[in-house]
C-alpha cells in the first residue's frame, strides 16, 4: 500500500473520513433483512442471503405479503405489536419459518421504522442456549451494582464494569473508552485475555470513530459485528422500488459496517466486536468496546442485557461525576459570593476582585489573573507583561464576540502567546465592555500522551483514491504535548459567566451613582459660578468707589498729610488694586466652562498675535524676545486660546531671570492632538512643584516677590481641560521652564470632529 500525502490530494478527504451512514445498503450475512411497506406488510426489498437462510430466493420474496411467509398466528402477533407506537414491546419475537418438510429455521425477529417511514424486519438466528433467564440476569446485575456501590475510586469503578461485562459476554477483551473534549478517546479500563495486546491508557485519534459513526452510537446504543470477515449480502432490488433511492439502514442491527471499519478490526486482530454506547446528558460520553479474536455471535437477549448493564452501571458514573461537580460548584459559588460582596463594599469593583481573601484566582483555580478597566491594568499572580496584555486584549476585541472565551492552547491560535507560554498557555476571558476584560491564565503543562499507533498517520489513502485505509500498527506511540495548559472545567467557565453578570450590574450601579454625583457637582458648580460672577461683578463698583475716593483724598489733601498718612493711602490703593485683580481673575476662571466654548476652526497664529498685542507693554518694558513656529489652524475656542497664550507668555515674562526674557512658542502635530509649548529662559522651578503650580491660589513665591492672584496657571489648566487636552511643565531651577499643552485635532468630539474637519478645511 502506498502512503499518499493527504494534504496534497485534490480529493474530498472530509467525505472519505466521514462517509454517510445511510448510504450503506449491505447487511451482515448471519441474518436476513426485509424491507416492508407497513400498510400492507408487503416485502419491498430482501437481503440476497435469503436463499441460504430461508431457502427462498430474494426475488421470490419481493412483492409477497408476510402472511405468505409466516404462519398466520405469528403474523397476528406482528400486527398487534405494530399497532403500538413503541416497537420494543414486540422486540424480539421468536419466529420460525418452514424451509423443507419438517425443517424449520428459528429466528429472533426485530422490527424498527427508518427515517423514511419504511418498516424493517430483521431476522437473526435464535441461539436459545445463550439466552439469559431474567432472574439470573437480575442477580448478575445486582451483584455488579453492589460491587460498584462499595467502590469509591472512579478507576476501580470502571474496571469493575469491564470485568462484569466480560464475564457476561465472554469476549476476549472488554475496554471502557472515554472521549475527551477534543474528540479523542482514551482506554480508561480494560479486561482481557493475557495473549492480547494491552491498550489500557492508550489514546486513539478522533478519526477512529468519525462523526457519523458517533451520531449512530447516540441513536443506536448497541452495535454488533459477529464476523468482520464475513462477506456482506446486498439488497434485492438494490434501490427501494418506491423511492428509487437506497433505503436508510442507519438503525439496522444487521447493517454491514464500512470496509474501513472491518479493516481496522482486522489490523487489531479482532474478528468480532460488540459496542455499547455510554450516554450522559444526551451526549456520547464513551463506549464499552468488546473484542473477540474469532467470530462470535451475541444473541439479542444478551446484547440487551449488556445494554441494560451498561446503562445502569453508567448511571452511577454520571451520579458520581455530578456529585464531584456539585462539591466543586458549591466551592466556586462560595468564592463567587465572596467576590460579589467584596466588589459591593469596595470603592472599585477591581479592588474587590483582587484584594479579598478569596480572589479571582480562586474562582477558576488559575495561576494568574488580570483586570483591564478604564485603560488601566490590575494583575494578581503570574501574568504576561502589561505590554503583552495590551496586545492580547486588542486581539480578543477583534476575534471574540461571545460573552466568554477560553482555550487551553493559546499559543496555537495566538502565536505571540508563545513568548509567555510559561504563564499563559491557557486563557479564560470575559469581556466587560469592548475595552474592559477580566482574564485568567494557566501556565504550560508539558504532557506525554500514549497513542495506540501514530495519530498523524491514522489513515492512508488507497492507491485508487476512493477510500481511506486504517493504520496497521497500534503499538505504543508517545507524543510530548507542549503549549497546552490544564483544561478549563465547564463549571469554572460557568462561574466566570455568572461573575460577569455581577460585574456588569455593579459597574452599571456605580456608573449611575457617578452620574448622580456628577449632576450634584454640576449643580453645585453652577451655583458657585453664579455666586462668583455676582460677587465679583457687584464688588467692582464699591471697590472702584473706594479706590477713587482714596486717590481723591491723596490728591486734595496731599500737602496736609504727613508721610505716614501718605503711606497708608498708598497701602489702601494697592490693596484695592490687588482685590480688583483677584476679582477679575475669579470672574475669568468662573467663565471658563466646557459649555461656554465655541468650537470652531481658528487660526492659532491670530490668537497668539492678539495675546502678544495685549502684552506689548510688558514685552517692551522687559525687552523680551518672543518667537514662534508657524501656527496651525485648529478646532478650539479662539478667545480662550488667546487667553491661554497670554497667561503663559505673561508668566514667562514675570518669572524672568537677570537676562532679558527669550520666549519661544512651539507647535507640532501628533497623531491625534496638537502639542504646543511655551519655552522660556527664566528662573525655572523645582520639578517637585510641577503639579502644585496649577492648583488655584497656590503660589511658590510671596506676593511681594512676584505680584499676582495665583490663579493664572489654574485658569490655563481649566481652559486646556475644557478643550479635552492636557497641560504640564518641565523645568529645573535657574534653567528656565517649558509649558506644554495639547489640543485634540478634532476638538471636543474626536469622531465628530473628523467629519467636521473636512468642512473646516473646505472653507
C-alpha positions in Angstrom: 0.0 0.0 0.0 1.3 3.4 -0.9 1.1 6.2 1.5 -0.1 9.4 0.0 0.3 13.0 1.1 -3.2 13.6 2.2 -2.9 17.4 2.2 -1.8 17.4 -1.4 -4.5 15.3 -2.8 -7.3 17.0 -4.7 -9.8 14.6 -3.1 -12.5 15.5 -0.7 -10.9 13.8 2.4 -13.7 15.0 4.7 -16.2 12.9 2.8 -13.8 10.0 2.9 -13.2 10.4 6.6 -16.9 10.9 7.4 -19.0 8.9 4.9 -22.7 8.9 5.3 -24.1 6.0 7.3 -27.4 6.0 5.5 -25.6 5.3 2.2 -24.7 1.8 3.3 -27.2 -0.8 2.0 -25.4 -4.1 2.6 -26.2 -6.3 5.5 -24.2 -8.8 7.6 -24.8 -12.3 6.3 -25.7 -14.0 9.6 -29.2 -12.6 9.4 -32.0 -11.7 7.0 -33.3 -8.3 6.4 -36.7 -7.5 4.8 -37.9 -4.0 4.0 -41.7 -3.8 4.2 -44.4 -1.4 3.1 -46.1 -1.1 6.5 -49.7 -0.6 5.5 -49.8 -3.9 3.5 -46.8 -5.6 5.1 -45.6 -6.3 1.6 -41.9 -7.1 1.0 -40.2 -4.3 -1.0 -36.6 -5.5 -0.7 -34.9 -8.5 0.7 -31.3 -9.4 1.5 -29.8 -11.7 -1.0 -28.8 -14.3 1.7 -32.5 -15.5 2.0 -31.6 -18.3 -0.3 -29.1 -19.7 2.2 -31.0 -18.9 5.5 -34.6 -19.3 4.4 -34.1 -21.4 1.2 -36.2 -18.8 -0.6 -34.7 -16.7 -3.3 -35.0 -12.9 -2.7 -36.8 -12.3 -5.9 -39.4 -14.8 -4.8 -40.0 -12.8 -1.6 -40.3 -9.4 -3.1 -43.9 -8.5 -3.7 -45.2 -11.1 -1.2 -47.1 -10.2 2.0 -45.6 -11.6 5.2 -48.8 -13.6 5.5 -47.4 -15.7 2.8 -44.0 -16.1 4.6 -45.0 -16.7 8.2 -47.8 -18.6 9.9 -50.9 -16.6 10.4 -50.5 -17.0 14.2 -47.2 -15.2 14.0 -48.5 -12.5 11.7 -51.3 -11.8 14.0 -48.8 -11.1 16.8 -46.9 -8.8 14.5 -49.9 -6.8 13.5 -50.9 -6.4 17.2 -47.4 -5.3 18.1 -47.1 -2.9 15.1 -50.3 -1.2 16.2 -48.3 0.2 19.1 -46.1 3.3 18.7 -43.3 1.7 20.7 -42.0 -1.4 18.9 -39.9 -2.5 21.9 -43.0 -4.4 23.1 -42.6 -7.0 20.3 -38.8 -7.0 20.0 -37.6 -9.6 19.8 -40.3 -12.0 18.7 -39.3 -15.6 18.3 -40.5 -16.8 14.9 -40.0 -19.9 12.7 -40.1 -20.5 9.0 -40.6 -23.8 7.3 -37.7 -24.5 4.9 -38.2 -28.1 3.8 -40.6 -30.5 5.2 -40.1 -30.5 9.0 -37.0 -28.3 8.7 -37.8 -25.1 10.5 -35.5 -22.2 10.9 -35.9 -20.3 14.2 -35.1 -16.6 14.3 -35.4 -13.6 16.6 -37.5 -11.1 14.7 -36.8 -7.4 15.4 -38.8 -4.5 13.9 -38.0 -0.9 13.5 -39.1 2.0 11.4 -36.5 4.0 9.5 -36.4 7.8 8.9 -38.4 7.4 5.7 -41.2 5.5 7.3 -40.5 2.1 6.0 -40.8 -0.9 8.2 -37.7 -3.0 8.5 -37.8 -6.6 9.8 -34.5 -8.2 10.8 -34.3 -11.9 11.4 -31.3 -13.2 13.4 -30.8 -16.9 14.1 -32.1 -17.8 17.6 -29.5 -19.3 19.9 -31.5 -20.5 22.8 -28.6 -21.9 24.7 -27.3 -18.3 25.2 -30.5 -16.9 26.5 -30.3 -15.4 29.9 -33.2 -16.0 32.2 -34.5 -12.8 33.7 -33.7 -13.8 37.3 -30.2 -14.9 36.5 -29.5 -11.5 34.9 -31.2 -9.7 37.8 -28.8 -11.4 40.2 -25.8 -10.7 38.0 -26.7 -7.0 37.7 -27.4 -6.8 41.4 -24.0 -8.3 42.3 -22.3 -5.9 39.9 -24.1 -2.9 41.3 -23.3 -3.9 44.9 -19.6 -4.0 44.0 -19.8 -0.6 42.4 -21.6 0.9 45.4 -18.7 -0.3 47.6 -16.1 1.4 45.3 -15.1 5.0 45.8 -12.4 5.2 43.2 -13.6 6.0 39.7 -10.8 4.0 38.1 -11.8 0.9 40.1 -15.3 1.6 39.2 -14.6 1.5 35.5 -12.5 -1.6 36.0 -15.5 -3.4 37.6 -17.7 -2.5 34.7 -15.4 -4.1 32.1 -14.9 -7.2 34.3 -18.6 -7.7 34.7 -19.4 -7.1 31.0 -16.6 -9.6 30.0 -18.0 -12.1 32.5 -21.4 -11.8 30.9 -20.3 -11.8 27.2 -17.1 -13.9 27.4 -15.4 -11.6 24.9 -11.6 -11.8 24.8 -11.2 -8.2 25.6 -13.6 -5.5 27.0 -12.5 -1.9 27.2 -14.1 1.2 28.6 -13.3 4.0 26.2 -13.8 7.7 27.2 -14.0 10.6 24.9 -12.2 13.9 25.8 -13.2 17.4 24.8 -11.2 17.2 21.6 -13.0 14.0 20.5 -10.0 11.8 21.1 -10.6 8.6 23.1 -8.7 7.0 26.0 -9.0 3.5 27.3 -9.6 4.0 31.0 -10.3 0.4 31.9 -9.5 -2.9 30.3 -10.2 -6.6 31.0 -8.6 -9.2 28.5 -7.0 -12.5 28.0 -3.3 -12.4 28.5 -2.4 -13.1 24.9 -3.9 -9.9 23.6 -2.1 -6.7 23.3 -2.8 -4.2 26.1 -4.5 -0.9 25.2 -5.1 0.4 28.7 -4.0 4.0 29.0 -3.7 4.5 25.2 -5.3 7.4 23.4 -7.0 6.9 20.0 -7.5 9.8 17.5 -10.9 11.3 16.8 -10.8 9.9 13.2 -11.0 6.3 14.6 -14.7 7.0 15.3 -15.8 9.6 12.8 -18.7 12.0 13.5 -21.4 10.0 11.5 -20.4 6.9 13.5 -20.8 8.8 16.8 -24.2 10.0 15.7 -25.2 6.4 15.0 -23.9 5.4 18.5 -26.2 8.1 20.0 -29.3 6.8 18.3 -28.4 3.1 18.4 -26.9 2.2 21.8 -25.6 -1.2 20.8 -23.7 -2.4 17.8 -22.6 -5.9 17.0 -20.3 -7.3 14.3 -20.2 -11.1 14.8 -17.8 -11.8 11.9 -15.7 -9.0 10.5 -14.5 -11.3 7.7 -17.9 -12.3 6.5 -18.9 -11.3 3.0 -21.9 -8.9 3.2 -25.2 -9.5 1.5 -26.8 -7.0 -0.8 -30.4 -6.0 -1.0 -32.7 -7.1 -3.8 -33.5 -4.9 -5.6 -30.7 -2.5 -4.7 -32.9 0.5 -4.7 -36.2 0.9 -2.9 -38.9 0.4 -5.6 -41.0 3.2 -4.1 -38.3 5.9 -3.6 -35.9 4.6 -6.3 -33.2 5.5 -3.7 -31.1 3.4 -1.3 -33.1 2.5 1.8 -31.8 4.2 5.0 -30.5 1.4 7.3 -28.9 3.6 9.9 -30.8 1.9 12.8 -30.4 -1.5 11.4 -28.8 -4.2 13.6 -27.7 -6.2 10.6 -26.4 -3.2 8.6 -22.9 -4.0 7.3 -20.0 -2.0 8.7 -17.8 0.1 6.5 -14.9 -1.8 4.8 -12.6 0.6 6.6 -14.1 -0.4 9.9 -13.6 -4.1 9.2 -10.1 -3.5 8.1 -9.5 -1.6 11.3 -10.7 -4.6 13.3 -8.5 -6.9 11.2 -5.5 -4.8 11.8 -6.2 -5.1 15.5 -6.5 -8.9 15.3 -10.2 -8.8 16.0 -12.9 -10.9 14.3 -16.0 -9.9 16.3 -17.0 -6.8 18.2 -19.8 -5.5 20.4 -20.0 -1.9 21.2 -22.2 -0.4 23.9 -22.8 3.4 24.0 -22.4 5.3 27.3 -24.5 8.4 27.2 -24.5 11.4 29.6 -26.8 14.4 29.1 -27.8 13.1 25.7 -24.2 13.2 24.6 -21.8 10.3 23.9 -19.6 10.1 27.0 -17.7 6.9 25.9 -18.1 3.3 24.8 -17.7 -0.2 26.1 -15.9 -2.0 23.3 -15.8 -5.8 23.3 -13.4 -7.6 21.0 -13.0 -11.3 20.2 -10.3 -12.9 18.2 -12.6 -15.3 16.4 -16.1 -14.8 15.1 -18.6 -14.7 17.9 -22.4 -14.3 17.7 -24.2 -12.5 20.5 -27.9 -13.1 20.9 -30.4 -10.3 21.0 -31.2 -11.1 24.7 -27.5 -11.0 25.7 -27.0 -7.7 23.8 -29.9 -6.2 25.5 -28.7 -7.5 28.9 -25.3 -5.8 28.2 -27.0 -2.6 27.2 -29.1 -2.6 30.4 -26.0 -3.4 32.4 -24.1 -0.5 30.7 -27.0 1.9 31.3 -27.5 1.0 35.0 -23.8 1.0 35.8 -23.0 4.1 33.8 -25.8 5.9 35.7 -23.7 5.5 38.8 -20.7 7.1 37.0 -22.8 10.0 36.0 -24.0 10.4 39.5 -20.5 10.3 40.9 -19.3 12.8 38.4 -22.2 15.1 39.1 -21.6 14.8 42.8 -17.9 15.7 42.3 -19.0 18.6 40.1 -21.6 19.6 42.7 -19.0 19.9 45.5 -16.7 21.9 43.3 -19.6 24.0 42.1 -20.5 24.8 45.7 -16.9 25.8 46.4 -17.0 28.1 43.4 -20.3 29.5 44.5 -18.8 30.5 47.9 -15.9 32.2 46.1 -18.3 33.9 43.8 -20.4 35.2 46.7 -17.3 36.5 48.5 -16.2 38.3 45.4 -19.6 39.9 44.8 -19.8 41.0 48.4 -16.2 42.4 48.2 -16.9 44.2 45.0 -20.1 45.8 46.5 -18.2 47.0 49.6 -15.0 48.2 47.8 -14.7 51.6 46.2 -13.9 50.0 42.9 -15.1 46.6 41.8 -11.5 45.9 40.6 -10.2 46.2 44.2 -13.0 43.9 45.4 -11.8 41.2 42.9 -8.2 41.2 43.8 -7.9 42.3 47.4 -10.3 39.9 49.2 -9.2 36.8 51.0 -10.9 34.8 48.2 -9.9 36.4 45.0 -10.1 35.9 41.2 -7.6 33.1 41.2 -9.8 31.0 43.5 -12.7 31.2 41.1 -11.0 29.3 38.3 -8.0 27.7 40.0 -5.8 29.9 37.8 -2.2 30.9 38.5 -2.7 34.5 37.3 -5.4 37.0 36.6 -5.7 40.5 35.2 -8.4 43.1 35.0 -8.4 45.8 32.3 -10.7 48.6 33.2 -10.6 52.3 32.3 -7.4 51.8 30.4 -5.5 50.5 33.5 -4.4 47.0 34.3 -4.6 45.4 37.7 -2.9 42.0 38.0 -2.6 39.2 40.5 -0.4 36.1 40.4 1.7 35.2 37.3 0.6 37.2 34.2 2.1 38.4 30.9 3.6 41.9 30.9 1.3 44.9 30.6 2.5 45.5 27.0 1.7 41.8 26.1 -1.7 42.2 27.8 -2.5 45.2 25.7 -1.8 43.3 22.5 -3.7 40.3 23.8 -6.8 42.4 24.5 -6.6 44.0 21.1 -6.6 40.5 19.6 -9.5 39.5 21.7 -11.5 42.5 20.7 -11.0 41.6 17.0 -11.5 37.9 17.5 -14.1 37.2 20.1 -17.8 38.3 20.2 -19.1 35.9 22.8 -19.6 36.5 26.5 -16.7 34.2 27.3 -13.6 32.8 25.6 -11.4 30.1 26.8 -8.7 27.8 25.4 -6.0 25.6 26.9 -3.7 26.1 23.9 -3.5 29.9 23.4 -0.1 29.8 21.6 -1.6 27.6 18.9 -4.3 30.2 18.0 -2.4 33.4 19.0 1.2 33.0 18.1 2.5 35.9 20.2 1.5 33.9 23.3 4.4 31.6 22.8 6.6 34.3 24.3 4.7 33.9 27.6 3.6 30.3 27.4 5.1 29.6 30.8 2.4 31.8 32.4 -0.4 31.8 29.9 -0.8 28.7 27.7 -4.3 28.7 29.0 -6.6 31.7 28.8 -10.1 32.3 30.0 -11.5 35.8 29.3 -14.8 37.6 29.9 -15.4 41.0 28.3 -17.0 43.7 30.4 -17.1 46.0 27.5 -15.2 46.4 24.2 -12.1 47.7 26.1 -12.5 46.1 29.5 -11.7 42.5 30.3 -11.2 40.1 33.1 -8.6 37.4 32.2 -7.4 34.3 33.9 -4.2 32.4 33.0 -2.8 28.9 33.4 0.8 28.0 32.6 2.1 25.5 30.1 1.9 21.9 31.3 4.1 19.5 29.2 2.4 16.2 29.0 3.2 12.8 27.4 0.3 11.1 25.7 0.4 7.5 24.8 -1.3 6.8 21.5 -2.4 3.5 20.0 -0.3 4.0 16.9 0.9 7.2 15.3 -2.2 9.6 15.3 -0.5 11.6 12.5 -0.9 8.6 10.2 -4.2 7.2 11.4 -5.3 6.7 7.8 -3.7 6.2 4.5 -5.3 6.9 1.1 -5.7 3.9 -1.0 -3.9 4.0 -4.4 -7.2 4.3 -6.3 -8.0 7.3 -4.0 -11.6 6.1 -3.4 -11.3 5.4 0.3 -9.1 5.7 3.4 -7.5 2.7 4.9 -6.8 2.5 8.7 -3.3 2.2 10.1 -1.9 -1.3 10.6 0.0 -0.7 13.8 -1.5 0.1 17.2 1.8 -0.1 19.0 2.6 2.5 21.7 3.4 5.9 20.1 4.4 8.5 22.6 3.7 12.2 22.0 5.0 15.1 24.0 2.3 17.8 24.1 3.6 21.3 24.6 2.0 24.8 24.5 -1.0 23.5 26.5 -2.3 24.1 29.9 -4.7 22.1 32.1 -8.2 22.4 30.5 -10.8 24.8 32.0 -13.7 22.9 33.5 -17.3 23.7 32.4 -18.2 24.7 36.0 -15.3 27.1 36.0 -16.4 28.7 32.7 -20.0 28.9 34.1 -18.8 30.6 37.3 -16.9 33.3 35.3 -20.1 33.9 33.2 -22.1 34.5 36.4 -19.3 36.7 37.8 -19.5 38.7 34.6 -23.2 39.4 35.2 -22.4 40.6 38.7 -19.6 42.8 37.5 -21.8 44.4 34.8 -24.5 45.1 37.3 -22.1 46.6 39.8 -20.4 48.7 37.1 -23.8 49.9 36.0 -24.8 50.7 39.5 -21.6 52.6 40.2 -22.0 54.4 36.9 -25.5 55.5 38.0 -24.1 56.7 41.3 -21.3 58.6 39.5 -23.9 60.2 37.2 -25.9 61.4 40.2 -22.7 62.7 41.8 -21.8 64.4 38.5 -25.3 66.0 38.4 -24.9 67.2 42.0 -21.4 68.5 41.2 -22.6 70.3 38.1 -25.4 71.9 40.0 -23.0 72.9 42.8 -20.5 74.3 40.3 -23.3 76.3 38.6 -24.3 77.8 41.9 -20.7 78.6 42.7 -20.1 80.2 39.3 -23.2 82.3 39.7 -22.1 83.3 43.1 -18.5 84.1 41.9 -19.9 86.1 39.0 -22.4 88.1 41.0 -19.9 88.7 43.9 -17.1 89.8 41.6 -19.5 91.9 39.5 -21.2 93.6 42.5 -17.8 94.1 44.3 -16.4 96.0 41.3 -18.4 99.1 41.9 -17.8 99.7 45.6 -14.1 98.8 45.1 -13.9 101.4 42.4 -15.5 103.9 44.7 -13.0 103.2 47.5 -10.1 103.5 45.1 -11.4 106.7 43.6 -12.1 108.4 46.9 -8.8 107.3 48.4 -6.9 108.7 45.4 -9.1 111.9 45.6 -8.1 112.3 49.3 -4.4 111.9 48.3 -4.7 114.5 45.6 -6.7 117.1 47.5 -5.0 116.8 50.9 -1.6 115.8 49.8 0.1 118.8 51.3 -1.8 118.4 54.7 -0.9 114.7 55.1 2.2 113.6 56.8 4.4 110.7 55.4 2.6 108.0 57.4 -0.8 109.1 56.1 0.5 109.1 52.6 1.9 105.6 53.0 -1.4 104.4 54.5 -3.3 105.8 51.5 -0.8 104.0 49.1 -1.4 100.8 51.0 -5.1 101.2 50.7 -4.8 101.9 46.9 -2.5 98.9 46.5 -4.9 96.7 48.4 -7.9 97.8 46.4 -5.9 97.2 43.1 -5.0 93.7 44.2 -8.6 93.0 45.1 -9.7 94.2 41.7 -7.1 91.9 40.0 -8.3 89.0 42.1 -11.9 89.6 41.3 -11.1 89.9 37.6 -9.3 86.5 37.7 -12.1 84.9 39.7 -14.5 86.2 37.1 -12.4 84.8 34.2 -12.0 81.5 36.0 -15.7 81.1 36.5 -16.4 81.9 32.8 -14.1 79.1 31.6 -16.6 76.3 31.0 -16.9 73.5 28.6 -20.3 74.5 27.7 -19.1 78.0 27.0 -16.5 77.0 24.5 -17.3 78.0 20.9 -15.8 75.1 18.9 -14.7 76.4 15.5 -11.7 76.3 13.2 -9.5 79.1 14.4 -6.1 80.4 13.3 -3.9 79.9 16.3 -1.5 82.5 14.8 -4.2 85.1 15.2 -4.8 84.1 18.8 -1.1 84.3 19.5 -0.7 87.7 17.9 -3.7 89.1 19.9 -2.1 87.8 23.1 1.2 89.4 22.2 -0.6 92.6 21.4 -2.1 92.6 24.9 1.3 92.1 26.4 3.0 94.7 24.2 3.8 97.0 27.1 5.4 94.3 29.3 7.3 92.9 26.3 8.8 96.3 25.5 9.4 97.1 29.2 11.4 93.9 29.7 13.0 93.8 26.2 11.6 90.3 25.8 12.1 88.4 22.6 9.1 86.2 21.6 9.5 83.9 18.7 7.2 81.1 17.4 6.8 78.3 14.9 4.3 78.5 12.1 1.0 78.3 13.8 -1.7 75.9 12.5 -5.5 76.1 12.2 -7.1 74.1 15.0 -10.6 73.4 16.3 -10.8 75.4 19.5 -12.3 78.5 21.2 -10.3 81.4 19.8 -10.8 83.7 22.7 -9.8 81.1 25.3 -6.8 80.1 23.2 -5.7 83.7 23.1 -6.1 83.9 26.9 -4.1 80.7 27.2 -1.2 82.1 25.2 -1.4 85.4 27.1 -1.2 83.8 30.5 1.7 81.5 29.7 3.8 84.2 28.0 3.0 86.7 30.8 4.1 84.0 33.2 7.3 83.6 31.3 8.0 87.3 31.4 7.1 87.6 35.1 9.4 84.9 36.3 12.3 86.1 34.2 15.9 85.8 35.3 18.5 88.5 35.2 18.7 88.1 31.4 16.1 89.6 29.0 13.3 87.1 28.5 13.6 84.8 25.5 10.4 83.0 24.8 9.6 80.6 22.0 6.1 79.2 21.3 6.4 75.9 19.5 3.9 73.5 18.0 3.9 70.1 16.4 1.3 67.7 15.1 0.9 64.4 16.9 -1.3 61.5 15.9 -4.5 62.8 17.5 -3.5 66.2 19.0 -1.6 69.4 18.5 1.3 69.8 21.0 2.0 73.4 21.9 5.0 74.5 24.0 6.0 77.8 25.6 9.7 77.8 26.5 11.5 80.5 28.4 14.9 81.2 30.0 13.5 82.3 33.3 14.2 81.3 36.9 12.6 77.9 36.4 11.1 75.8 39.3 11.8 72.7 41.3 10.2 69.8 39.5 8.6 68.6 42.7 6.3 71.6 42.4 5.3 70.8 38.8 1.7 69.9 39.8 1.2 72.3 42.6 1.6 75.4 40.4 -1.6 74.5 38.5 -3.7 74.5 41.7 -5.8 77.6 42.3 -4.4 80.1 44.7 -1.2 78.0 45.1 1.9 80.2 44.9 5.6 79.3 45.1 6.7 82.9 45.8 5.4 85.7 48.0 3.2 88.4 46.5 6.0 90.9 47.3 8.4 88.9 45.1 6.0 88.3 42.2 2.7 90.0 42.4 -0.5 88.3 41.1 -3.6 86.5 42.3 -2.1 82.9 42.0 -4.8 82.0 39.5 -3.1 82.4 36.1 -1.9 78.8 35.7 -5.2 77.4 37.2 -7.1 79.3 34.5 -4.7 77.8 31.9 -5.3 74.3 33.2 -9.1 74.8 33.2 -9.0 76.1 29.6 -6.9 73.2 28.4 -9.0 70.6 30.2 -12.2 72.1 28.8 -10.6 71.5 25.3 -10.0 67.8 26.3 -6.3 68.5 26.4 -3.5 68.2 28.9 -1.1 70.7 30.4 2.2 70.1 32.2 5.6 71.8 32.8 9.2 70.6 32.5 11.6 72.7 34.4 14.7 73.0 36.6 15.7 75.8 38.9 17.6 78.5 37.1 17.4 76.6 33.8 14.1 78.0 32.5 10.8 76.2 32.0 8.7 74.8 29.2 5.0 74.6 29.5 3.3 72.1 27.2 -0.3 71.7 26.4 -2.3 69.7 23.9 -5.4 70.4 21.9 -7.1 67.4 20.2 -7.0 67.6 16.5 -10.8 67.0 16.3 -11.7 69.3 19.1 -14.1 68.1 21.8 -15.5 65.1 20.0 -12.9 63.3 18.0 -15.2 61.2 15.8 -17.4 64.2 15.3 -14.5 66.4 14.5 -13.1 64.1 11.9 -16.2 64.7 10.0 -16.1 68.4 10.8 -12.5 68.7 9.8 -13.3 68.3 6.2 -15.9 71.0 6.4 -13.5 73.3 8.1 -10.8 72.7 5.6 -13.2 73.2 2.8 -13.8 76.8 3.9 
